[in-house]
Amino acid sequence: MTKNLIAICEYLRAKGMHVLLCDIPQEIPAMRKHRARIKKLNRQIRQYVNRRKEEDADKKDVPQLRLIHLSDGSLARTQSLAFDGQHLNSAGYKILGELAFAEALPLMIKAELPAWLGMMNKEGAEKK
């Protein structure tokens, strides 16, 4: 499974896209029976992300690979899960969205702010 995940991430990064990757929440009650497998997959995901960070440390302007930690228990609360105990409900998706936003915001600012400022300067110059 991690080979496919890595291939997808590498493909997206080769196309110049930043990638936000989530680990697998293991504290969700319905997932506890798969805890050993999930821990192994999460370890492989973390190793991949850390390896890419080390390889990319000296490179400038490469698409980023960021890890969103879902295995920290933030989604384990029953109020964030749907009736089946496996899938997120609106409260769970809100948590996921906040975690993703926190990781994506620095990337968005780095990419969008110069473009926005350029547009503002262009409009200001046209008004003069």
N, C-alpha and C positions, 0 to 999 in steps of 0.2 A: 504494500500500500504506500509506503513512504517513497518508493521509486517513482510512482505516478505523481504523487504530490510534488516531489522535487522537480520532476520534468515539467509540470505545469508552471511552477514558480519560475524556473529558469527560462521557459518560453516567454512568459509575460515580461520578465526583466530584460530579456533580449530585445523585446519590442519597445523597451523604454518605459515600462510601467512599474510603479511602486507596488509592492505586494504586502498586504496585511494578512498574516497567517495566524490562525487560532490553534491553540492546543485543545485537547479534548477534556471536557469537564468530567472528572471521575467521581465527584461527590454527589452527583445526582443519584437518588436512591435506586432507580431502575438500572443504573449503569454499574452499580457496585459489584455485581457478579462478574463483570469484565475488567475489574480493577487492575489485575496483573498485566493484561494485554494493553490496556489504556496507558498504564505507567510506561510500558516499553515503547509504545508509539510516541508518547509525549517526550520521552528521553531522546528518541531519534529526531523528532521535530526540533527540539532545543539544540541538539548537536548540529543539525543542519544550519539553523539560523546563526548559531555562534560561529561556525566555520565560515559561513559567507561573510559575516561581519568582520572577521579577522582578515579574510582575503580581500575585502573591499576597503579596509581601513586606510590604505594609502592612495586609493583611487579617488578621483574627484568627479562629481556629477554622475555617479552611477545610480541606477534605480535602487531604492532602499528595500530591504526585506525586514519587516517588523513583526514581532510576535505579540499577540494578544493572549494574555494568560487567563484562560477560563478554568484552569484546574485549581484555582486558589480557593474555591468554595463559594464564590460570590453568586453562582447560579444554583447552589444546592438548596437554597431555601424553597420550601414548598410554594410560597406565594409568587415565585418567579417561574413556576412550571405549570403546564397545562394539566388537564384532568388525567391524562395518561401517565404523568410523572416522568416522562422522557423528553418531551418537547417544551420549548419555551412558550410562555404566554406573553401578553403585551408588557408586563412588568419585566420579564426576563429579556425580551428584546430591547427594552429601554436600557437595561444594564449593559447588554452587548453593544448597543449603539454608543453609549457613553464611553465604554472601553475602546471601541474602534475609533471614535472621534478623538480621544486623547492621543492615540498613536498617529492618526492621520493629520491632525492639525499642524504639527511642525512641518510636515511634508507639503501640505497645502499652502502654508504661509510662504515657504521657500519658493514655491513655484508660482503662486498667484500674486503675491505682493509686488514683485517687479513688473509683472504684466499690467497690473492695476495701476501702479504708479506711472508706468509708461503711457497708459491711456489717459490718465489725468494730466500729465505734462503735455501730451499732444493736444488735448482739448483746450488746455490753458493757452497754449501757443496759438491755436486757431482763433481764439477770442480777442487776441491782442491786435 
